[in-house]
């Protein structure tokens, strides 16, 4: 594993800073069609049940509510302090769980559960445990140590005793938002979060769970190198198992809360690069390894071990160790990936509620993947998870000649090779240390849905590299 300092090349990052998909799926969500409905979902689940060795299941539960808006946020969430809305939501969520579970053969084990949002701990801890109990009644949970129960937590609204209760309910991983501890930055993004309260939750997660992840964001308003360095001091002293260092993408035309952020308060492009460089340098000194994109982990963390074994996976929940499972999304906006298909629930609460109240699976849009989609998904998955593509392995799995099939993609890779981002041989492709932070720029060369001159208009919901 190359030193983290070798990842950072400011000139290259600036030159390739353009919008692109994050490739939590391929094809990406803008390719989903409203022609894919409930009947199509039922059919693809039946096909997956009929596989000679049906895949295990991963469950994603979306909780859309947040008590207050964070101005930088681009997530699908509903701002409210009315806890009754959570109760009404759960009533319908339980109906959806029953409808979905009835489609799957009972012997298909659940190996992973993830609660995301929004803010999952908008719900009281006993209600979260109740959701897990409902899932257990409808699905067969794996009993092995490989089972993963993960949850996103806002440390402002949970205490250490509640973390212990979540662990007792079956959660063994947690992800906490920090973003930045600088008070001026917190005020500018409307997220006031104390250091002591956050660290208390981190320590509780480390005590009662298998691992904890912390999210930081660089590029926020009023950030300085000195202030962000102090945040890194605090975070690295806490030594979480994983860290995600996200780039803030200012898109006020797409995300209404971002209109509360003054453009003149944002760091310059040069300062934003310095913030990223500082984070990479500090993480390297602290012993973290680069997993991919904006994710880092300690060398003995399960993500790092999965990457070394070659079975790391990337999906809508981010990087995962469960590469061989079908993903079942539950709740408003949730996405499922079952067999060679994707489907998504409505993004607006009213449409999701209406479908549930009518006793229907709330399918808004989706797609069946054709052979080309599956092939390219395989290639992009290899690249995003392992930074390389084994041409011969792809040829064996898909019965193609790689150089012939991907002639256009290989031509698009030529400038990236000349810039030292990738190394190409007759047998494969490897992202260099300089190219590891630009994996999705490399992956875009294999995306047949992108126009040759991709821009923000051509890549809906894309974010910039830095």
MISETOR-990211 format. One record per residue (C-alpha): residue in one letter; z, x, y. Coordinates in Angstrom, 1 decimal, padded with zeros to 4 digits. Each point is the difference from the previous one (the first is absolute). Layout:
<zamis>
+------+--------+--------+--------+
! type !     zz !     xx !     yy !
+------+--------+--------+--------+
!    A !      Z !      X !      Y !
...
+------+--------+--------+--------+
</zamis>
This chain:
<zamis>
+------+--------+--------+--------+
! type !     zz !     xx !     yy !
+------+--------+--------+--------+
!    X !  000.0 !  000.0 !  000.0 !
!    X ! -001.1 !  001.5 !  003.3 !
!    X !  002.6 !  000.4 !  002.8 !
!    X !  000.2 ! -003.0 !  002.3 !
!    X ! -000.8 !  002.2 !  002.9 !
!    X ! -003.5 !  000.5 ! -001.4 !
!    X ! -000.7 ! -003.7 !  000.2 !
!    X !  000.0 !  000.0 !  003.8 !
!    X ! -003.1 !  000.9 !  001.9 !
!    X !  000.1 ! -001.5 !  003.5 !
!    X ! -003.6 !  000.5 !  000.8 !
!    X ! -001.3 ! -001.6 ! -003.2 !
!    X !  002.4 ! -002.9 !  000.2 !
!    X ! -001.1 ! -000.7 !  003.6 !
!    X ! -003.7 !  000.2 ! -000.9 !
!    X !  000.4 ! -002.4 ! -002.9 !
!    X !  002.3 ! -002.4 !  001.7 !
!    X ! -001.9 ! -003.2 ! -000.4 !
!    X !  000.7 ! -003.5 ! -001.5 !
!    X !  000.0 ! -000.3 ! -003.8 !
!    X !  001.5 ! -002.1 ! -002.8 !
!    X !  003.3 !  001.1 ! -001.5 !
!    X ! -001.4 ! -000.7 ! -003.5 !
!    X !  002.9 ! -001.9 ! -001.4 !
!    X ! -002.9 ! -001.8 ! -001.8 !
!    X ! -003.6 !  000.5 ! -000.6 !
!    X ! -001.9 ! -002.1 !  001.0 !
!    X !  002.2 ! -000.5 !  003.1 !
!    X !  001.3 ! -003.4 !  001.1 !
!    X ! -002.8 ! -000.7 !  002.5 !
!    X ! -002.3 ! -000.3 ! -003.0 !
!    X !  002.0 ! -002.9 ! -001.5 !
!    X ! -001.8 ! -003.3 !  000.1 !
!    X !  001.3 ! -003.6 !  000.4 !
!    X ! -002.3 ! -000.9 ! -002.8 !
!    X !  002.6 !  001.4 ! -002.4 !
!    X !  002.4 ! -002.9 ! -000.6 !
!    X !  002.7 ! -001.2 ! -002.4 !
!    X ! -002.4 ! -000.5 ! -002.9 !
!    X ! -001.3 !  003.6 !  000.3 !
!    X !  003.6 !  001.3 !  000.0 !
!    X !  000.9 ! -002.1 ! -003.1 !
!    X ! -003.1 !  001.4 ! -001.8 !
!    X !  000.7 !  003.7 !  000.8 !
!    X !  003.6 ! -000.4 ! -001.2 !
!    X ! -001.2 ! -001.6 ! -003.3 !
!    X ! -002.4 !  002.9 ! -000.5 !
!    X !  002.8 !  002.5 !  000.7 !
!    X !  002.2 ! -001.7 ! -002.6 !
!    X ! -002.8 !  000.3 ! -002.5 !
!    X ! -000.3 !  003.8 !  000.3 !
!    X !  000.8 !  001.7 ! -003.3 !
!    X !  003.0 !  001.7 !  001.6 !
!    X !  000.9 ! -002.1 !  003.0 !
!    X !  001.2 !  002.0 !  003.0 !
!    X !  003.7 ! -000.3 !  001.2 !
!    X !  000.6 ! -001.7 !  003.3 !
!    X !  001.2 !  001.0 !  003.4 !
!    X !  001.4 ! -002.7 !  002.3 !
!    X ! -000.2 !  000.1 !  003.8 !
!    X !  002.1 ! -002.5 !  002.0 !
!    X ! -000.7 ! -000.4 !  003.7 !
!    X !  002.7 ! -001.2 !  002.3 !
!    X ! -001.7 ! -000.6 !  003.4 !
!    X !  003.0 ! -000.4 !  002.3 !
!    X !  001.5 !  002.4 !  002.5 !
!    X !  002.9 ! -000.7 !  002.4 !
!    X ! -001.6 !  001.9 !  002.9 !
!    X ! -003.4 !  001.4 !  000.8 !
!    X ! -000.7 !  003.8 ! -000.2 !
!    X ! -002.8 !  000.5 !  002.6 !
!    X ! -001.9 !  002.6 ! -002.1 !
!    X ! -000.2 ! -002.3 ! -003.1 !
!    X ! -003.3 ! -001.2 ! -001.4 !
!    X !  001.5 ! -001.7 ! -003.1 !
!    X ! -000.4 ! -003.6 ! -000.9 !
!    X !  003.4 ! -001.4 !  001.1 !
!    X !  001.7 ! -003.0 !  001.6 !
!    X !  002.7 !  000.6 !  002.7 !
!    X !  003.0 ! -002.3 ! -000.4 !
!    X !  003.8 !  000.0 ! -000.2 !
!    X !  000.0 ! -003.3 ! -001.8 !
!    X !  001.3 !  000.7 ! -003.5 !
!    X ! -000.9 ! -003.5 ! -001.0 !
!    X ! -003.7 !  001.1 !  000.1 !
!    X !  000.8 !  002.5 ! -002.7 !
!    X !  001.6 ! -002.7 ! -002.2 !
!    X ! -003.1 ! -002.2 !  000.3 !
!    X ! -002.2 !  003.0 ! -000.7 !
!    X !  001.9 !  000.8 ! -003.2 !
!    X ! -000.4 ! -003.6 ! -001.3 !
!    X ! -003.8 !  000.3 !  000.1 !
!    X !  000.1 !  003.6 ! -001.2 !
!    X !  001.8 ! -001.1 ! -003.2 !
!    X ! -002.7 ! -002.6 ! -000.6 !
!    X ! -002.7 !  002.7 !  000.4 !
!    X !  001.8 !  002.3 ! -002.4 !
!    X !  000.0 ! -002.8 ! -002.6 !
!    X ! -003.7 ! -000.7 !  000.6 !
!    X ! -001.0 !  003.7 ! -000.3 !
!    X !  002.3 !  000.8 ! -002.9 !
!    X ! -001.5 ! -002.8 ! -002.1 !
!    X ! -003.3 !  001.7 !  000.1 !
!    X !  001.1 !  003.2 ! -001.7 !
!    X !  000.9 !  000.6 ! -003.7 !
!    X !  003.7 !  000.3 ! -000.4 !
!    X ! -000.2 !  003.4 ! -001.7 !
!    X ! -001.4 !  001.7 !  003.1 !
!    X !  002.9 !  002.0 !  001.3 !
!    X !  000.8 !  000.4 !  003.7 !
!    X !  000.5 !  003.7 !  000.7 !
!    X !  000.3 ! -000.1 !  003.8 !
!    X !  001.2 ! -002.4 !  002.6 !
!    X ! -000.4 !  000.7 !  003.7 !
!    X !  001.3 ! -002.1 !  003.0 !
!    X ! -001.8 !  000.6 !  003.3 !
!    X ! -000.5 ! -001.7 !  003.3 !
!    X !  000.8 ! -000.8 !  002.7 !
!    X !  003.6 !  000.8 ! -000.7 !
!    X !  001.1 ! -000.8 ! -003.6 !
!    X !  003.7 !  000.2 !  001.0 !
!    X ! -000.6 ! -002.8 !  002.5 !
!    X !  001.1 ! -001.8 ! -003.1 !
!    X !  003.7 !  000.2 ! -000.9 !
!    X !  000.8 !  002.4 ! -002.8 !
!    X !  000.9 ! -002.8 ! -002.4 !
!    X ! -003.3 ! -001.7 !  000.7 !
!    X ! -001.9 !  003.2 ! -000.8 !
!    X !  001.9 !  000.2 ! -003.3 !
!    X ! -000.9 ! -003.6 ! -000.6 !
!    X ! -003.7 !  000.7 !  000.4 !
!    X !  000.3 !  002.8 ! -002.6 !
!    X !  001.8 ! -002.4 ! -002.4 !
!    X ! -002.9 ! -002.5 !  000.4 !
!    X ! -002.5 !  002.7 ! -000.7 !
!    X !  001.9 !  001.1 ! -003.1 !
!    X !  000.1 ! -003.6 ! -001.3 !
!    X ! -003.8 ! -000.3 !  000.4 !
!    X ! -001.1 !  003.5 ! -001.0 !
!    X !  001.0 !  002.4 ! -002.7 !
!    X !  001.5 !  003.1 !  001.7 !
!    X ! -000.2 !  003.4 ! -001.6 !
!    X !  003.3 !  001.3 ! -001.3 !
!    X ! -000.9 !  003.7 !  000.2 !
!    X !  001.2 !  002.5 !  002.6 !
!    X ! -003.6 !  000.0 !  001.3 !
!    X !  000.5 ! -003.4 !  001.7 !
!    X ! -000.1 !  000.3 !  003.8 !
!    X !  001.5 ! -002.5 !  002.4 !
!    X ! -000.7 !  000.9 !  003.6 !
!    X !  000.7 ! -001.7 !  003.3 !
!    X ! -000.8 !  000.7 !  003.7 !
!    X !  003.2 ! -000.2 !  002.1 !
!    X !  000.7 ! -000.2 !  003.7 !
!    X !  003.3 !  002.1 !  000.3 !
!    X !  001.0 ! -001.9 !  003.1 !
!    X !  000.6 ! -003.1 ! -002.1 !
!    X !  001.7 !  001.3 ! -003.2 !
!    X !  003.2 !  001.8 ! -000.8 !
!    X !  000.9 !  002.3 ! -002.9 !
!    X !  001.8 ! -002.7 ! -002.0 !
!    X ! -003.2 ! -002.1 !  000.1 !
!    X ! -002.0 !  003.1 ! -001.3 !
!    X !  002.3 !  000.1 ! -002.9 !
!    X ! -000.6 ! -003.7 ! -000.7 !
!    X ! -003.7 !  000.5 !  000.1 !
!    X !  000.3 !  002.9 ! -002.5 !
!    X !  002.0 ! -002.4 ! -002.3 !
!    X ! -002.9 ! -002.5 !  000.3 !
!    X ! -002.4 !  002.6 ! -001.4 !
!    X ! -001.3 !  002.0 !  003.0 !
!    X ! -000.1 !  003.7 ! -000.6 !
!    X ! -002.2 !  001.1 !  003.0 !
!    X !  000.2 ! -000.8 !  003.7 !
!    X ! -002.2 !  000.7 !  003.0 !
!    X !  001.5 !  000.0 !  003.5 !
!    X ! -001.7 !  000.0 !  003.3 !
!    X !  001.2 !  002.6 !  002.5 !
!    X ! -003.1 !  000.7 !  002.2 !
!    X !  001.9 !  002.1 !  002.6 !
!    X !  003.7 !  000.4 !  000.9 !
!    X ! -000.8 !  000.9 !  003.7 !
!    X !  001.7 ! -002.8 !  002.0 !
!    X ! -002.8 ! -000.1 !  002.6 !
!    X ! -002.6 ! -000.4 ! -002.7 !
!    X !  002.0 ! -002.7 ! -001.7 !
!    X !  000.3 ! -002.0 !  003.2 !
!    X ! -003.7 !  000.3 !  000.6 !
!    X ! -000.9 ! -001.4 ! -003.4 !
!    X !  002.9 ! -002.6 !  000.0 !
!    X !  001.8 !  001.5 ! -003.1 !
!    X !  003.5 !  001.2 !  000.9 !
!    X !  001.4 !  001.7 ! -003.1 !
!    X !  003.1 !  002.1 ! -000.2 !
!    X !  000.1 !  003.3 ! -001.8 !
!    X !  003.4 ! -000.6 ! -001.7 !
!    X ! -000.9 ! -003.5 ! -001.3 !
!    X ! -003.3 !  001.3 ! -001.4 !
!    X !  001.5 !  003.0 ! -001.7 !
!    X !  002.7 ! -002.2 ! -001.6 !
!    X ! -002.7 ! -002.1 ! -001.6 !
!    X ! -001.9 !  003.1 ! -001.1 !
!    X !  003.1 !  001.4 ! -001.7 !
!    X !  000.7 ! -003.4 ! -001.7 !
!    X ! -003.6 !  000.0 ! -001.3 !
!    X !  000.4 !  003.5 ! -001.3 !
!    X !  003.3 ! -000.9 ! -001.7 !
!    X ! -001.1 ! -003.2 ! -001.7 !
!    X ! -003.8 !  000.4 ! -000.4 !
!    X ! -002.4 !  002.4 ! -001.5 !
!    X ! -001.7 !  000.9 !  003.3 !
!    X ! -000.4 ! -000.8 !  003.6 !
!    X ! -003.0 !  000.4 !  002.3 !
!    X !  000.1 !  000.2 !  003.8 !
!    X ! -002.9 ! -001.0 !  002.3 !
!    X ! -000.7 !  001.9 !  003.2 !
!    X ! -002.8 ! -000.6 !  002.6 !
!    X ! -001.6 !  002.5 !  002.3 !
!    X ! -002.0 ! -001.0 !  003.0 !
!    X !  002.5 ! -002.6 !  001.3 !
!    X !  000.5 ! -000.5 !  003.8 !
!    X !  002.2 !  002.6 !  001.8 !
!    X !  000.2 !  002.2 ! -003.1 !
!    X !  000.5 !  003.7 !  000.8 !
!    X !  000.0 !  003.0 ! -002.3 !
!    X !  003.6 !  000.7 !  000.7 !
!    X !  001.1 ! -003.6 ! -000.7 !
!    X ! -002.0 ! -000.2 ! -003.2 !
!    X !  001.3 !  003.3 ! -001.2 !
!    X !  003.5 ! -001.3 !  000.4 !
!    X ! -000.9 ! -003.1 ! -002.1 !
!    X ! -001.3 !  002.4 ! -002.6 !
!    X !  003.2 !  002.0 !  000.1 !
!    X !  002.0 ! -003.2 ! -000.8 !
!    X ! -002.4 ! -001.3 ! -002.6 !
!    X ! -000.3 !  003.3 ! -001.9 !
!    X !  003.7 !  000.5 !  000.0 !
!    X !  000.3 ! -003.4 ! -001.8 !
!    X ! -002.6 !  001.3 ! -002.5 !
!    X ! -001.7 ! -003.1 ! -001.2 !
!    X ! -002.0 !  000.3 ! -003.2 !
!    X ! -003.2 ! -001.1 !  001.8 !
!    X ! -001.4 ! -000.1 !  003.6 !
!    X ! -002.9 ! -001.8 !  001.5 !
!    X ! -001.3 !  001.4 !  003.3 !
!    X ! -002.2 ! -002.7 !  001.4 !
!    X ! -002.4 !  000.2 !  003.0 !
!    X !  000.4 ! -002.7 !  002.6 !
!    X ! -003.3 ! -001.7 !  000.6 !
!    X ! -000.1 ! -001.8 !  003.4 !
!    X ! -002.1 ! -003.1 ! -000.5 !
!    X !  001.3 ! -002.6 !  002.5 !
!    X ! -003.1 ! -002.1 ! -000.4 !
!    X !  000.8 ! -000.5 ! -003.7 !
!    X !  003.8 !  000.0 !  000.1 !
!    X !  001.6 ! -002.1 !  002.7 !
!    X !  003.4 !  001.8 !  000.0 !
!    X ! -001.7 !  003.2 !  000.9 !
!    X ! -000.9 ! -001.4 !  003.4 !
!    X !  003.6 !  000.6 !  001.0 !
!    X ! -000.6 !  003.7 ! -000.3 !
!    X ! -001.3 !  001.7 !  003.1 !
!    X ! -003.1 !  002.2 ! -000.8 !
!    X !  001.2 !  002.5 !  002.6 !
!    X !  003.2 !  000.6 ! -002.0 !
!    X ! -001.9 !  001.1 ! -003.2 !
!    X ! -000.1 !  003.7 ! -000.8 !
!    X ! -003.2 !  001.8 !  000.8 !
!    X ! -002.3 !  000.8 ! -003.0 !
!    X !  001.2 !  003.6 !  000.2 !
!    X !  003.7 ! -000.9 !  000.0 !
!    X ! -000.6 ! -002.4 ! -002.9 !
!    X ! -001.5 !  002.8 ! -002.0 !
!    X !  003.0 !  002.2 !  000.9 !
!    X !  002.4 ! -002.7 ! -001.3 !
!    X ! -001.9 ! -000.1 ! -003.3 !
!    X !  000.0 !  003.7 ! -000.2 !
!    X !  003.7 !  000.2 !  000.6 !
!    X !  000.7 ! -002.5 ! -002.7 !
!    X ! -002.1 !  001.8 ! -002.6 !
!    X !  001.5 !  003.4 !  000.8 !
!    X !  003.6 ! -001.4 ! -000.2 !
!    X ! -000.7 ! -001.9 ! -003.2 !
!    X ! -001.5 !  003.2 ! -001.6 !
!    X !  003.1 !  002.0 !  001.0 !
!    X !  002.2 ! -002.6 ! -001.5 !
!    X ! -001.8 !  000.2 ! -003.4 !
!    X ! -002.1 ! -003.3 !  000.1 !
!    X ! -003.4 ! -000.1 ! -001.6 !
!    X ! -003.0 ! -002.0 !  001.2 !
!    X ! -000.8 ! -003.0 ! -002.2 !
!    X ! -003.0 ! -001.2 !  002.0 !
!    X ! -000.9 ! -001.7 !  003.2 !
!    X !  003.2 ! -000.1 !  002.0 !
!    X !  002.5 !  000.1 ! -003.0 !
!    X !  002.3 !  002.9 ! -000.9 !
!    X !  002.6 !  000.3 ! -002.8 !
!    X !  002.5 !  002.5 ! -001.4 !
!    X ! -001.5 !  001.9 ! -003.0 !
!    X !  002.2 ! -001.8 ! -002.6 !
!    X ! -000.8 ! -003.5 !  001.3 !
!    X ! -001.9 ! -002.3 ! -002.3 !
!    X ! -003.0 ! -000.1 !  002.3 !
!    X ! -000.3 !  003.8 !  000.0 !
!    X !  000.5 !  000.1 ! -003.8 !
!    X ! -002.7 ! -002.7 ! -000.5 !
!    X ! -002.4 !  001.9 !  002.2 !
!    X !  000.5 !  003.2 ! -002.1 !
!    X ! -000.4 ! -002.1 ! -003.2 !
!    X ! -003.2 ! -001.5 !  001.4 !
!    X !  001.1 ! -003.7 ! -000.2 !
!    X !  000.8 ! -000.7 !  003.7 !
!    X ! -001.5 ! -003.3 !  001.2 !
!    X ! -000.7 ! -001.5 !  003.4 !
!    X !  000.0 ! -003.8 !  000.7 !
!    X !  001.1 ! -002.5 !  002.7 !
!    X !  003.6 !  001.2 ! -000.5 !
!    X ! -001.0 !  003.6 !  000.8 !
!    X !  000.3 !  002.8 ! -002.5 !
!    X !  001.4 ! -001.0 ! -003.3 !
!    X !  000.8 !  001.4 ! -003.4 !
!    X ! -001.3 ! -003.1 ! -001.8 !
!    X ! -003.7 !  000.6 ! -000.3 !
!    X ! -000.6 ! -002.2 ! -003.0 !
!    X !  001.3 ! -003.4 !  001.3 !
!    X ! -001.5 ! -003.1 !  001.4 !
!    X !  001.4 ! -000.9 !  003.5 !
!    X !  001.2 ! -003.6 !  000.6 !
!    X !  000.6 ! -000.9 !  003.7 !
!    X !  002.4 ! -002.8 !  000.9 !
!    X !  000.6 ! -001.5 !  003.4 !
!    X ! -002.0 ! -000.4 !  003.2 !
!    X ! -002.8 !  002.7 !  000.4 !
!    X !  000.8 !  001.7 ! -003.3 !
!    X ! -002.8 !  001.6 ! -001.9 !
!    X ! -000.5 !  000.1 ! -003.8 !
!    X ! -002.1 !  002.5 ! -001.9 !
!    X ! -000.6 ! -001.4 ! -003.5 !
!    X ! -002.6 !  001.7 ! -002.2 !
!    X ! -003.2 !  000.5 !  001.9 !
!    X !  001.0 ! -002.4 !  002.8 !
!    X !  001.9 ! -000.4 !  003.2 !
!    X !  001.4 ! -003.1 !  001.5 !
!    X !  002.1 ! -000.7 !  003.1 !
!    X !  002.3 ! -002.8 !  001.1 !
!    X ! -000.5 ! -001.6 !  003.4 !
!    X !  001.3 !  002.2 !  002.9 !
!    X !  001.3 ! -003.0 !  001.9 !
!    X !  003.2 ! -001.7 ! -001.2 !
!    X ! -001.3 ! -003.6 !  000.4 !
!    X ! -003.0 !  000.4 ! -002.3 !
!    X !  002.1 !  001.7 ! -002.6 !
!    X !  002.6 ! -002.8 !  000.2 !
!    X ! -002.7 ! -002.7 ! -000.3 !
!    X ! -001.4 !  001.5 ! -003.2 !
!    X !  003.4 !  000.3 ! -001.6 !
!    X !  000.9 ! -003.6 !  001.0 !
!    X ! -003.2 ! -001.2 ! -001.7 !
!    X !  001.0 !  001.9 ! -003.2 !
!    X ! -002.8 !  002.5 !  000.4 !
!    X ! -000.2 !  003.7 ! -000.2 !
!    X ! -000.3 !  001.1 !  003.6 !
!    X ! -003.2 !  002.1 ! -000.2 !
!    X ! -001.7 !  000.6 !  003.3 !
!    X ! -002.6 !  002.6 ! -000.9 !
!    X ! -000.8 !  002.7 ! -002.5 !
!    X ! -002.8 !  001.6 ! -002.0 !
!    X ! -001.2 !  001.0 ! -003.4 !
!    X ! -000.8 !  003.7 ! -000.2 !
!    X ! -003.4 !  000.9 ! -001.4 !
!    X ! -000.7 !  003.2 ! -002.0 !
!    X ! -000.8 !  002.0 !  003.1 !
!    X !  003.3 ! -001.2 !  001.7 !
!    X !  002.0 !  001.1 ! -003.1 !
!    X ! -001.7 !  003.3 ! -000.1 !
!    X !  000.6 !  000.8 !  003.7 !
!    X !  003.5 ! -001.3 ! -000.3 !
!    X !  000.6 !  002.5 ! -002.8 !
!    X ! -001.4 !  002.9 !  002.1 !
!    X !  001.9 ! -000.9 !  003.2 !
!    X !  003.2 ! -000.5 ! -002.0 !
!    X ! -000.3 !  003.5 ! -001.4 !
!    X ! -000.6 !  001.4 !  003.4 !
!    X !  002.8 ! -001.8 !  001.8 !
!    X !  002.6 !  000.7 ! -002.7 !
!    X ! -001.0 !  003.5 ! -001.1 !
!    X ! -002.3 !  001.4 !  002.6 !
!    X ! -002.7 !  000.7 ! -002.5 !
!    X ! -002.8 ! -001.7 ! -002.0 !
!    X ! -000.9 !  001.1 ! -003.6 !
!    X ! -003.7 ! -000.7 ! -000.1 !
!    X ! -000.2 !  000.4 ! -003.8 !
!    X !  002.9 ! -002.4 ! -000.6 !
!    X ! -001.6 ! -002.6 !  002.2 !
!    X ! -003.3 !  000.4 ! -001.8 !
!    X !  001.7 ! -000.6 ! -003.4 !
!    X !  001.9 ! -003.1 !  001.2 !
!    X ! -003.0 ! -001.6 !  001.7 !
!    X ! -003.0 !  001.4 ! -001.8 !
!    X ! -001.7 !  001.3 !  003.2 !
!    X ! -001.4 !  003.3 !  001.3 !
!    X !  002.4 !  000.7 !  002.9 !
!    X ! -002.4 !  002.1 !  002.1 !
!    X ! -002.8 ! -002.5 ! -000.4 !
!    X !  002.2 ! -003.2 !  000.5 !
!    X !  001.8 !  001.5 !  003.0 !
!    X ! -002.8 !  001.9 !  001.6 !
!    X !  000.5 ! -001.7 !  003.4 !
!    X !  003.8 !  000.5 ! -000.1 !
!    X ! -000.4 !  003.7 ! -000.9 !
!    X ! -002.4 !  000.4 !  003.0 !
!    X !  002.6 ! -001.6 !  002.3 !
!    X !  002.5 !  002.5 ! -001.3 !
!    X ! -002.0 !  003.0 !  001.0 !
!    X !  001.4 !  000.2 !  003.6 !
!    X !  003.5 ! -000.4 ! -001.4 !
!    X ! -000.7 !  002.9 ! -002.4 !
!    X ! -001.4 !  002.1 !  002.9 !
!    X !  003.2 ! -000.7 !  001.9 !
!    X !  002.2 !  001.1 ! -002.9 !
!    X !  001.4 ! -003.4 ! -000.8 !
!    X ! -001.4 ! -000.1 ! -003.6 !
!    X ! -001.2 !  002.4 ! -002.7 !
!    X ! -002.9 ! -001.2 ! -002.1 !
!    X ! -001.1 !  001.3 ! -003.4 !
!    X ! -002.2 ! -001.3 ! -002.8 !
!    X !  003.1 ! -001.4 ! -001.7 !
!    X !  002.0 ! -001.6 !  002.8 !
!    X !  001.3 ! -000.2 !  003.5 !
!    X !  003.3 !  001.2 !  001.4 !
!    X !  001.5 ! -000.6 !  003.4 !
!    X !  001.2 !  003.2 !  001.5 !
!    X !  003.4 !  000.4 !  001.6 !
!    X ! -001.8 ! -000.6 !  003.4 !
!    X ! -001.5 ! -003.2 ! -001.4 !
!    X !  003.2 ! -001.5 ! -001.5 !
!    X !  000.9 ! -001.9 !  003.1 !
!    X ! -003.6 ! -001.3 !  000.3 !
!    X ! -000.3 ! -001.5 ! -003.5 !
!    X ! -001.2 ! -003.3 !  001.3 !
!    X ! -002.7 !  001.6 !  002.0 !
!    X ! -001.2 !  001.6 ! -003.2 !
!    X !  000.4 ! -003.3 ! -001.9 !
!    X ! -002.1 ! -001.8 !  002.6 !
!    X ! -003.0 !  002.0 ! -001.2 !
!    X !  000.2 ! -002.0 ! -003.3 !
!    X !  000.5 ! -003.4 !  001.6 !
!    X ! -003.2 ! -002.0 ! -000.2 !
!    X !  001.2 ! -002.7 !  002.3 !
!    X !  000.3 !  002.3 !  003.0 !
!    X ! -003.0 !  000.4 !  002.4 !
!    X ! -001.2 !  003.6 !  000.5 !
!    X !  001.4 !  000.0 !  003.5 !
!    X !  003.4 ! -001.6 ! -000.7 !
!    X !  002.1 ! -001.1 !  002.9 !
!    X !  002.8 ! -002.4 !  000.6 !
!    X ! -002.3 ! -002.9 !  000.0 !
!    X ! -001.4 !  001.0 ! -003.4 !
!    X !  003.5 !  000.5 ! -001.5 !
!    X !  002.2 ! -003.1 !  000.7 !
!    X !  003.7 !  000.7 ! -000.2 !
!    X ! -000.6 !  003.8 ! -000.1 !
!    X !  002.3 !  002.5 !  001.5 !
!    X ! -000.7 !  003.4 !  001.4 !
!    X !  000.6 !  003.2 ! -001.9 !
!    X !  002.5 !  001.3 !  002.7 !
+------+--------+--------+--------+
</zamis>
